[in-house]
Amino acid sequence: QLQASGGGLVQAGDSLRLSCAASGRTFSSYVMGWYRRAPGKERELVAHITGGGSTNYADSVKGRFTISSDNAKNTLYLRMTSLKPEDTAAYYCSAQVGSSLSFGKGTLVTVSS
């Protein structure tokens, strides 16, 4: 199971850190990621990290968001800085192995201007 937490209501320019606890998974075997779905929009990839630690980010968050994982704790993080109103969305953590992609329950991030 994947359970995201850490969302909330913040002002533009603030920072937040999201966490995702993953039970029953060995992180090193998966590509772990964060997706988000803004109101009225489709879900989009925010960032992902491989078992080897390679990362990839959406252009819209590069330089502002940092994905990381603590494999010993089976926990995924997303550090978000310089938040913008357009970052408002439900954020979901994901786990992918091969073509199998699964999502946990999301956590809502609302950024006020």
C-alpha positions, -999 to +999 in steps of 0.1 A: +000+000+000+010+036-007-001+063+017+008+100+009+007+127+036+019+162+042-004+182+021-021+214+032-030+250+026+000+273+020+008+306+005+026+312-027+064+310-020+060+286+009+075+251+011+060+217+019+073+182+022+052+153+012+058+118+024+047+084+011+049+054+032+050+021+012+043-011+029+050-045+014+074-031-012+112-030-016+120+004-029+151-007-048+129-028-070+106+000-081+106+033-099+089+055-073+072+087-083+049+115-075+020+125-098-006+153-094-040+161-106-051+197-107-088+206-108-101+200-143-069+186-155-055+151-161-030+135-138+006+143-147+040+131-136+058+154-112+090+134-106+103+099-103+133+082-088+147+048-097+161+022-073+195+035-082+187+070-073+183+086-108+157+113-108+135+130-134+113+160-131+085+177-150+098+210-165+072+229-144+088+218-112+125+216-120+146+236-096+118+238-071+109+203-062+132+175-050+123+138-049+141+115-025+137+082-008+147+065+023+150+029+013+155+017+049+122+033+059+104+025+027+094+061+025+093+085-005+095+122-002+088+153-023+103+185-011+084+214-027+097+250-025+087+283-041+052+269-044+029+286-069-009+286-072-006+264-102+009+237-080-025+233-064-035+197-069-040+163-053-006+146-051-002+109-054+027+087-049+033+058-073+052+026-077+061+011-110+078-021-120+078-030-156+044-019-171+027-022-137+019+012-122+000+016-090-011+047-070-019+054-034-044+077-020-036+113-026-028+143-004-042+177-013-019+207-017-035+241-020-014+272-028-031+305-023-018+336-041 
